[in-house]
Amino acid sequence: MTDDGDGTIAGRSPRLYQRALEVIASEIRGGRWQDAARLNETTVAARFGISRAPARQALVELELSGLVRKSEGRGYQVVADREANAAANHVDAPESSADGDDMRLHFLASWELIYHQVEMDIVSRTSIASWRVNEAALAKSFGVSRTVAREVVARLQQRGIVSKDDGGRWHAPALTATHVNQLYELRWTLEPLALEQAVPRLPAGLLPQLLADLQVAIAAGEGADVEMLDKVEQQLHGQLLGHCANLPLMQAISLPQAILVAHHRLYQPKAPSIADEPFLLEHLVVFECLMAGRIGEAQEALSRHLRISQERAMLRIARTARSLALPDVPYLERLRDVEFS
């Protein structure tokens, strides 16, 4: 088995779907997804920063494993049968061996090996300036081919983190107050519409279960950890909205979500306590309205929650930007500093 020098194994095509497959399979087996929860290509692609083709392949493999099944409409439904899932071992990560590094490369596409570091390098700096991304310097910095570097930048473009300027050069725009406002404006406009369309397609029992999980997190108070908070955040904005069958609408929603999630993860260790950021109680209002069948009020509550979240996000980014002291990165050229206020 030989390495081609760009992180690929000779004679093997990169498996872009593998990481999504392994993560979702592990979550289903671990009980993090409720039975009949909905998955579709758009939400999987947005979550893992991949295109719809590998997302589709991951879902096909999950179906072959018995972890999901085709839904009556579009997409798939989770089969949360732990005994059946435990028998589906062929998507488990391989055990360690003398060829551990080669096996890791077999299960990760070349671009995946460096993507998250590149994303973090760029996202962490867009709070203080706009940047130009040099593709050749990126390849040299990580010791990969231009093809791999180009794939990484393409994934960043899919997630809305970079774009091409008028000269055809890659550009990472600063996360200014105006930019944050625009992203949240998209969310509070589109997510309530997706909620309305998702509700008639929700599996029986899903709403009570999601509400119960939310109440557990609320009861935990200061003891609610990051994993618990991320779970309930994903349940509303990802799992529940994912039942919306309007794929163009979900694609439009995934762009601002992806950018803001990336920043949220960056600042997560410095996030304020739950007492200072009571989004759980805002989620509770949405779920209580849904349980009572008051869809219009639930939409209004979701819009209100996102408007408040905008203010919190701006404060968090501004506070963190002031304290950032980051080293130079060879493949990023600083263009214009911003004053986030």
N, C-alpha and C positions, 0 to 999 in steps of 0.2 A: 504494500500500500504506500503510495507516494503522495507528497504534497506538491501542488502545482505552483506554490509560491504566493498564491493569493488567498489561501485558506480553504481551497477546495481539494477534495480527494480525487485523484486521477480516476477517470472512468465512472464517476458518479455525478449525477446532477444534483444541485442543491435542493434541499427539501424545505421550501419556504413555509410550508404548512406545519412543520413538525413541532415547533415550539407551542403554537396555538393548540395543537392536538394534545400534547402532553399536559399542558397547564389545565385545559378544560377537563380532560379525562381525570386528572388528579382531584380537581375540585368536585366533580360529580361523585367520585368514589368517596371523597371525604365528607359528603353530605352538605356541601355549600350551595348546591342547587336543589330546588324543590322539584318534585315530580311534576312533569308537564310544563316546566318553565320553558320559555321559547328562546331559541337561538336562530339567527339567520346570518347570511353572508356579510351583510352590511355592518352589523354590530361586531362580529368577530374580526372583520378587516380593520375597523376603526380601533378596536381595543389593542390589537397587536401590531398595528402599523404596516399591514400587508395589503395586497390587492385582493379583489374578490375571488380570483382564481384559486390561490392557495387557501383562502378561507373556505371556499367550497370544498376543496380536497380534504381539509381537516374535518369538516362536517360529514363528508362521505365516510371517512375512516371511523369517526365516532359512531356512525350508524352501523357500520359493519361490526363494530365492537359491541353493539347492543346498548351503548350508552345514551343514544338519542334515537328517535324515530321520526319519520316524516309526519308533519302535521297535516291536518285537513286542508289548510290553506297553504301559503308559502312558508318555507322555513322548516325547522325541526323542533321537537319537544324532548326535553330531558327525560330519561328513564331512570329515576332515582331508586332503583332496586339494588341495594348494596350487595346482596348475595350474588345476583347475576353479574353485577359490575366487577366484583372481585375475581370472577372467572375470566374476565376479558383482559388477560395479562399482556397481550402482544403489543400494546401501545405504551407499556411501562418503560421508563428509562432503563438502559442497560446497566448491569452491575459493573462495578469497577474491575479493571483487568490490566494486564501489562500494556495493552493497547488503548488505555483510557483516553489519551489525548486524541487519537485517531477516531475512537468511537464518538467522542464529543463532537468532533468536526462532522462526523457522519450524520448526527442528529441536529446540527445547527447549520443553517445556510451561512455562507461566508460573511455576508453583510451583517448578520445577526450578532456575530462575535464582537463587533465594534459599535453597533448602532446605538446602544443605550449610553455608552460613554460619549459619543458624538452629540447625541441629543442633549445630554446633561451639560456638556461644554457650551453648547449654543444657548439653550434655554436659560442657563444661569447667568448669561451675559446680556440677554436682551432686555433686562430690567434697567440697564444702565446705558445702553447704546444700540445703534443699528450696526450690523456687521456684513461684510462680504465674505462668502465662503469660497476658498480656493480649492477646487477639486483635486488638482495635482498635488498640492501641499498636504491635503488630507490623506491621500494615498501614501505619500512618503512618510508622514507622521506615524501611521499605523503599520507601515510595511506591507501594504496590500496593493493589488493592481488597481489601475484606473477604473476597470470595470466594476470592482467591488465598491470603490469610493463613489462611483456614479450611482450605483444601486442604493447606497446609504442616503445620498442626497435626494434621490427620487422618493424614498420612503418619507424623508422629512417634508418633502413637498406635499405628499399625500396627506400628511397630518397637519398641513398648514403652517409649519414652523419656518420654512423657507419658501421663497418664490424667485422667479427670474425677473431681473430688472430690464429696462429698455435696451440695454446693451447685451442681453443674453447671459449675464453673469448672475450667479446665485446670491441671493440677498436675504438676510435674516432681519426682518423689521423689528425695531424696538417695541417692547410691550409698553407703550405709552398709555396714559389715562384714556386717550381717545380710542386707542385700539381695544383696550379692555371694555370700554363702553360699547363699542360696536359688537364685540363677541357676545356680551351678555344681552344686548338688544336682540341679536339673532336667537339666543336661547329662550328669552321670555316671550318672544313672538311665536317660535316654532314648537317648542316643547309642549305647551298647553294643547296645541292642535294635535300633536302626536298622541297625547294622553287621551283625548276624546276618541280618536280612532282606535286606540289600543284596548280600551275598556271592554267593548263588546266581544273581543277575542280572547279575553283572559280566561285561563283554565279555572274550573271550579276549585275553590279552596285556596287559590293563590293569594288573594287579597288578605284573608284572615291570617295566613302564615307570615306574610311580609309585615303586617301590622304587629304580630306577636314578636317578631325579631326586633322591630323598631322599639317596642315597649321594653324589651330586655335591655337594649342599649340605653334607653332613657333611665331605667331603674339603676343601671350601673353608675350613673353620674360621673364623678371624676375618675372612677375606675374603668370607664370605657376606653379600651386601647385603640390604637390606630387601625388595627385589622377590623375591629368591630365597627368603627365609624366608616371605614371604607366600604364595608359590606352593605350597610344600610344606605349609603350614598349611591352605590351601584344598583341596589334593588329598585330604587325609584327611577333614577335617570337612565339606567341601562336595562335591567331585566324587565321592568314593567313597561317602559316605553318601547322596548324591543318587540312587543306584540303588535305594534303598528305595522300594517302591511304596505304602507306607502313608502317604497324604497327610496325614491328621490327625496322625500321629506326627511327620512332617516339619514341619508347621506349629507344633506344640508346641516342637520343637527350635529353630526359626528365631527365636523370641522372645528367649530368653536369648543366643543367638549374636549377634543384631543389636545388642543393648545393649553387650555386651562387646567386639564388634568396633569399635564407635564409640569406646569408651574406649581401646582398644588403638591406634587410629589417632591419637588425641589425644596419647598419651604416647609414641608411637613414636620421635620424635627423641631422647627421653631414656631409651630402653629400655636395659637393661644389655646387656653383650656376650654373645655366645653361650656363652662359658665360664661365665657366671653364670646362664644360663637355657637349660639343655641339652634343650629340648623335642624337638630333632631325634632324639636318642638314644631318647627315649620313643616317638616315632613309629616308629622303627626296630624296636622290640620288637613293636609292633602288626603291622607289615608282615611281619616274619619269621614270626610265628605264623600269619598268614593264608596265607603262601606254603607253610607246612608243613601246612595244613589243620586247624590247631588253633584252631577258631573260638572256643571257650569261653575259651581262654587269651588270644586276641586281645581279646575283650570285657573280660576282667579287666585287661589292659594298658591299654586305652583308658580304662577307669574310673579306674585308678590315675593315668594321665597327667593327667586332668581334675582329680582331687583335688589333685595337686601344682600344677597350673596355677592353681588357686584361691588357694593360698598366695602364689604369685608375683604374681598380679594384685593381691591385697590390699596387698602390700608396695609395688608400683609405684604404685598409686593413692594410698596414704598418703604416700609420699615426694613425689610430685608435688603433692598437695593442700597440703602444708606450704609449698611454694615458690610457689604461685599468687598472683599479684597482678593481678587482672583489673578493668578499668573497669566502671562501672555500665552496664547495658543497659536502655533505656527500657521495653521490654516485659516485663521480668522483675522480679517483686517477691519479695524475699528473705523467706522464711517462718521457717525454723528452721535454725540452724547445727548441724553435726554434728561429732563427734569420731571420726575414723576411726582405729581401732586394731586 
